[in-house]
Amino acid sequence: MLKKFSTVIIHFFYSLFNQIQERSKTSNSIRINLNVFRANSGNWAIYKELSLQSANAFPLQLCRLAHADEISNLISIDFDDNSDIDYGMLDDLFSRFGSDKGLHGYSPAYWHILKSIPSNSTIIEIGVGTNKPGRISSMGAFGHPCASLRVWNSMMPEAIIYGCDIEVDFDLQFTDVKLLQLNQLDLAHWNNLSEFFGPESVDLLIDDGLHTTEANINSLMFALKSLKAGGFFVIEDVRDETLVVWNYVASIKACSDFKFSRFRGKTNNLIIVRRKV
């Protein structure tokens, strides 16, 4: 009986220790990653949800301060309304090479963009993918790394095409397409990329990488320096909940040389930024 009781007590304290350890990890994570939004009080760690709530509310608060919540600065585009656009060929290429862009309903937007840039354009896509397990960019055993790069190469054989990812599998590199390493969260990587390409040198930049706001805005800052006149920057898979961020960003750049718009796919959005001609 005593042995059974001791076992119960040991399990109880073991479980309690694990809970305390888990809470401590969460608190440390907030202290490191959300320190700007952490309450400046001695018991902030007890009310961790306040820090998360503060970070989540911040973009909408900025919009309200700038009155950007009252006016949409993102022009909504519906390319399907244009009867002159026949994007069936692009849908077929996405399907053939295993890209999910067609399934997401992005073909009309990309058809329009590709027809609007020169045949010898410089194209960069962030988010190449790999089949190797355990990597942050892994697409699983049945994914198709470089799929959309092959589509761009088929559509625009004269274009200079680059694919970027945090962990590049150079075995995937093929003729006419170059692969580069890029950590979207590391500004030193972006500086290297800027030096490599130079200012106003890119016709199309696509962000299909980490899909976080931080990564997207780092990509945008590169695009603002690197796009040619008439060039496009596209952010894929933007959730409706994060459009408030892009409405505010568009309000900041409203009087600049860039036009911000939104294209609604089947489940998510594309943010499309174009440098004015």
TIZARO-642913 format. One record per residue (C-alpha): x, y, z; residue in three letters. Coordinates in steps of 0.1 Angstrom, whole numbers, plus 5000, padded with zeros to 4 digits. Example, Ala and Ser with C-alpha at 12.3 -4.5 7.8 and 13.67 -1.06 7.14 Angstrom:
<rs>
512349555078ALA
513749895071SER
</rs>
This chain:
<rs>
500050005000MET
502850245009LEU
504650164977LYS
501550244956LYS
501050564975PHE
504750664969SER
504350594932THR
501250824930VAL
503151104949ILE
506151064925ILE
503851084894HIS
502151394909PHE
505351584915PHE
506751474882TYR
503651614864SER
503851934884LEU
507551974876PHE
506751934838ASN
503952194840GLN
506252444858ILE
508952374832GLN
506552424803GLU
505352754818ARG
508852874823SER
509652794786LYS
506652994775THR
507653294797SER
511253284784ASN
509953274748SER
507753574754ILE
510653754771ARG
512953694741ILE
510553714712ASN
507753944724LEU
509654164748ASN
508254484731VAL
504754374741PHE
505454244775ARG
503754414804ALA
506154614826ASN
505054464858SER
506454214883GLY
503853954877ASN
503653964839TRP
504553594836ALA
501353504855ILE
499353684828TYR
501253584797LYS
498053604776GLU
498253984780LEU
501553994761SER
500053784733LEU
496953994732GLN
498954314730SER
501054184701ALA
497954064682ASN
496154394687ALA
499054614677PHE
498554624639PRO
494854714642LEU
495754984667GLN
498255134643LEU
495555134615CYS
493155314638ARG
495755574647LEU
496355644610ALA
492655614603HIS
493655334579ALA
490955114593ASP
488355344578GLU
489655334542ILE
491055034524SER
494355114510ASN
494554774493LEU
492854794459ILE
490954464453SER
491654314419ILE
489554044402ASP
491353934371PHE
488553684364ASP
486453974354ASP
488754044324ASN
487353834295SER
490653884276ASP
492553674301ILE
492953304292ASP
495053144320TYR
494252784312GLY
497852724299MET
499252844332LEU
496852624352ASP
498052324331ASP
501752404338LEU
501152434376PHE
499352094375SER
502051934353ARG
504952034375PHE
503151984409GLY
502852344420SER
499852424443ASP
499452784429LYS
496752674405GLY
494852494432LEU
494952814453HIS
493353004424GLY
496353224418TYR
496653154380SER
494653464368PRO
496953694388ALA
500153534377TYR
498953524340TRP
498453894341HIS
501753964358ILE
503853744335LEU
502253914305LYS
503054254319SER
506854204323ILE
509554164296PRO
510353824282SER
513953854295ASN
512953944331SER
514853874362THR
512553664385ILE
513153564421ILE
511053324440GLU
511553274478ILE
510452924489GLY
511952644468VAL
511252354491GLY
512952014496THR
511851654501ASN
514451594528LYS
512651524561PRO
513251734592GLY
514052064574ARG
511952374578ILE
511352394541SER
510452024537SER
507451954515MET
507251584525GLY
507951284504ALA
505351364478PHE
506051744474GLY
507551894443HIS
510452124451PRO
511252394424CYS
507852324408ALA
506852684402SER
510452774391LEU
509952514363ARG
506652684354VAL
508253024351TRP
511052874331ASN
508552714307SER
506453034304MET
509453264300MET
512453074287PRO
514453394282GLU
514053504318ALA
516853484344ILE
515353294373ILE
516453244409TYR
515053034437GLY
515853114473CYS
515352914505ASP
516752884540ILE
518152544533GLU
519052504497VAL
519252154482ASP
521652224453PHE
520951884439ASP
517652034427LEU
519352304406GLN
518552274369PHE
519552454337THR
518552814335ASP
517552844372VAL
519952934400LYS
519452854437LEU
520553084465LEU
520453054502GLN
518253304521LEU
517153324557ASN
514253564555GLN
514653654592LEU
518353744589ASP
518954094577LEU
522554014568ALA
521253764542HIS
519054034527TRP
522054274526ASN
523954014507ASN
521053964483LEU
520854344478SER
524554354469GLU
524254054446PHE
521354204425PHE
521854574430GLY
519054844430PRO
516054834407GLU
517154514390SER
514254274396VAL
511054244375ASP
509253994396LEU
509853894433LEU
507553624448ILE
507453544485ASP
506253194490ASP
508553124519GLY
508053124557LEU
504653294555HIS
505153504586THR
504553884588THR
508153944598GLU
509453744569ALA
507053914545ASN
507954264556ILE
511654184552ASN
510854074517SER
508954394511LEU
511854614522MET
514054424497PHE
511454474470ALA
511154844475LEU
514854884467LYS
515154614441SER
512154634418LEU
512454794384LYS
509855044372ALA
506854834364GLY
508154544384GLY
505954334408PHE
506354194443PHE
503853914452VAL
503253774487ILE
501353444487GLU
498953284511ASP
498053594532VAL
495253514556ARG
492253744559ASP
493153804595GLU
496553964585THR
495154194558LEU
494954474585VAL
498754474586VAL
498954514548TRP
496254784548ASN
498454984572TYR
501654924552VAL
499855034521ALA
498655354539SER
502355434549ILE
503455394512LYS
500255564497ALA
502155854483CYS
505155654472SER
506155504438ASP
504355184447PHE
500855064442LYS
499454804467PHE
496654574457SER
494954244469ARG
493853944448PHE
491553694465ARG
492453334458GLY
490253034467LYS
491153034504THR
493853304509ASN
495053634494ASN
497953764473LEU
499354094482ILE
500654254449ILE
502954554450VAL
503954724417ARG
506554994412ARG
504955264391LYS
506255314356VAL
</rs>
